[in-house]
Amino acid sequence: MSGLKRTAGDRQPSRTNCNPNDFQDEMRISKSRRQPDLTTARVAASPINGAEWCDSPGAKELFGLKRSMLYELLARGASAGCSLRKRGAVKGKRLWNCDSIRRYLQSQMEAGQ
């Protein structure tokens, strides 16, 4: 930047003998280099929308059941689930049927009465 004069021990440029347009140009450049302040909230399924299927964190939120309990119910045949993954893939997405979980919880309530 032309017209800026630094003095010993001074960290800020001295504004004496400088053109005001130099600072305006600097402000324009620094504003254009800044990243836009954009934030996006994560999209999540609402527990009140009556979803037919949910993942493990959704089942924890909806029913308070942890993943280990969901797998135990699946092994006993008390709930239904499916694994979505591409052929040959190691990882996938496990979904749980919310209606089968509700039926299981209802049967536990009736058995306890």
PAPATI-29059 format. One record per residue (C-alpha): residue number from 1; x, y, z. Coordinates in steps of 0.001 Angstrom, whole numbers, plus 524288, in hexadecimal, padded with zeros to 5 digits. Layout:
N
+-----+-------+-------+-------+
:   n :    c1 :    c2 :    c3 :
+-----+-------+-------+-------+
: NUM :     X :     Y :     Z :
...
+-----+-------+-------+-------+
END
This chain:
113
+-----+-------+-------+-------+
:   n :    c1 :    c2 :    c3 :
+-----+-------+-------+-------+
:   1 : 80000 : 80000 : 80000 :
:   2 : 80602 : 80CAA : 7FC00 :
:   3 : 80577 : 81867 : 804D8 :
:   4 : 8061E : 810BD : 8118E :
:   5 : 8112E : 81432 : 81A8A :
:   6 : 815BA : 80B6F : 825A8 :
:   7 : 81CF1 : 81090 : 8314D :
:   8 : 8259C : 808FC : 83AAB :
:   9 : 81D87 : 80163 : 844A9 :
:  10 : 810F7 : 80491 : 83D75 :
:  11 : 808F3 : 7F8EA : 8391A :
:  12 : 7FE2C : 800D8 : 832E1 :
:  13 : 800DC : 80870 : 8266E :
:  14 : 8016C : 81700 : 82833 :
:  15 : 7F69C : 81E1E : 82107 :
:  16 : 7FEBA : 82A10 : 81E79 :
:  17 : 80248 : 82C6E : 8105D :
:  18 : 7F95D : 821BF : 80B2E :
:  19 : 7EE70 : 8214C : 80189 :
:  20 : 7E114 : 81DC4 : 807A5 :
:  21 : 7DDFE : 815C3 : 7FB86 :
:  22 : 7E8E3 : 80C4F : 7FF58 :
:  23 : 7E148 : 80854 : 80B82 :
:  24 : 7D495 : 806FF : 80401 :
:  25 : 7DB40 : 7FE02 : 7FA34 :
:  26 : 7E0E9 : 7F612 : 8055F :
:  27 : 7D378 : 7F4AA : 80BA0 :
:  28 : 7CD87 : 7F04B : 7FEC7 :
:  29 : 7D810 : 7E5FD : 7FD08 :
:  30 : 7D704 : 7E0C7 : 80AD6 :
:  31 : 7C827 : 7DFEF : 80A13 :
:  32 : 7C8C7 : 7D876 : 7FD46 :
:  33 : 7D260 : 7CE98 : 80315 :
:  34 : 7C9A2 : 7CBAC : 80E9F :
:  35 : 7C172 : 7BF7F : 80E11 :
:  36 : 7B2C6 : 7C1B5 : 80E83 :
:  37 : 7ACA0 : 7BFB6 : 81BCE :
:  38 : 7A37E : 7B4B4 : 8180F :
:  39 : 79EC9 : 7AAA6 : 821A4 :
:  40 : 7959C : 79F90 : 81F15 :
:  41 : 78EB9 : 79812 : 829AD :
:  42 : 78F72 : 7895C : 828A0 :
:  43 : 7834D : 7831F : 8233F :
:  44 : 77D6F : 77941 : 82C82 :
:  45 : 770E3 : 7719B : 82CC9 :
:  46 : 76709 : 77696 : 83673 :
:  47 : 7625F : 76CAE : 84085 :
:  48 : 75463 : 7714E : 83EC4 :
:  49 : 7539E : 76ECA : 83031 :
:  50 : 75049 : 7606B : 83229 :
:  51 : 75BB8 : 75B25 : 82A59 :
:  52 : 75A8D : 74D1A : 825D2 :
:  53 : 76938 : 74A73 : 826A4 :
:  54 : 77400 : 75077 : 82EDB :
:  55 : 78278 : 74E83 : 8312D :
:  56 : 78889 : 74B17 : 83E4F :
:  57 : 789E2 : 7592D : 8432E :
:  58 : 77BCC : 75B98 : 83F0D :
:  59 : 77735 : 74F8D : 8467B :
:  60 : 77E98 : 75458 : 8526F :
:  61 : 777E1 : 76182 : 85154 :
:  62 : 76A65 : 75BF0 : 84E98 :
:  63 : 76A2A : 7501F : 85798 :
:  64 : 77606 : 75136 : 86068 :
:  65 : 77B86 : 74453 : 85B55 :
:  66 : 78A1C : 74354 : 85918 :
:  67 : 79025 : 73C85 : 84D70 :
:  68 : 793BE : 7302E : 85501 :
:  69 : 785A3 : 72E5E : 8596B :
:  70 : 780C4 : 73072 : 84B86 :
:  71 : 789CA : 725B8 : 8468A :
:  72 : 78551 : 71CE3 : 8519E :
:  73 : 77718 : 71F11 : 84DD7 :
:  74 : 77A93 : 71C54 : 83FAC :
:  75 : 7812F : 70F75 : 8436C :
:  76 : 77537 : 70B54 : 84B68 :
:  77 : 76C1F : 70EF6 : 8403F :
:  78 : 76558 : 71914 : 848AF :
:  79 : 76834 : 7244D : 83F55 :
:  80 : 76B39 : 725DC : 83108 :
:  81 : 776B3 : 72C90 : 82AB7 :
:  82 : 77DBE : 72D0B : 81DE3 :
:  83 : 78B7E : 7302D : 819B1 :
:  84 : 78D58 : 73909 : 80E04 :
:  85 : 79A52 : 73743 : 8073A :
:  86 : 79FBD : 73599 : 7F9BD :
:  87 : 7A3B2 : 72829 : 7F514 :
:  88 : 7B11F : 724C9 : 7FA4B :
:  89 : 7B1AD : 7308D : 80352 :
:  90 : 7B649 : 72EC6 : 8114B :
:  91 : 7AED5 : 73A38 : 816EA :
:  92 : 7A090 : 73D5F : 8157F :
:  93 : 7952F : 7438A : 81C91 :
:  94 : 78C9E : 73BDA : 82603 :
:  95 : 77E86 : 74034 : 826BB :
:  96 : 7749B : 73BDA : 830E0 :
:  97 : 76610 : 73A70 : 82EAF :
:  98 : 75F5F : 743B2 : 8383E :
:  99 : 75273 : 73C40 : 83802 :
: 100 : 75904 : 72F95 : 83C3B :
: 101 : 75FD0 : 736B8 : 84769 :
: 102 : 752CC : 73CAF : 84B89 :
: 103 : 74C6C : 72F36 : 84B33 :
: 104 : 75757 : 729A7 : 8539F :
: 105 : 75627 : 7349E : 85D8E :
: 106 : 7475A : 7330A : 85DC9 :
: 107 : 748A6 : 72472 : 86039 :
: 108 : 75209 : 72729 : 86B6F :
: 109 : 74862 : 730A9 : 87176 :
: 110 : 73D46 : 726BE : 87051 :
: 111 : 745B2 : 71BD7 : 8760D :
: 112 : 74919 : 72455 : 881A8 :
: 113 : 73AF1 : 72728 : 8855B :
+-----+-------+-------+-------+
END
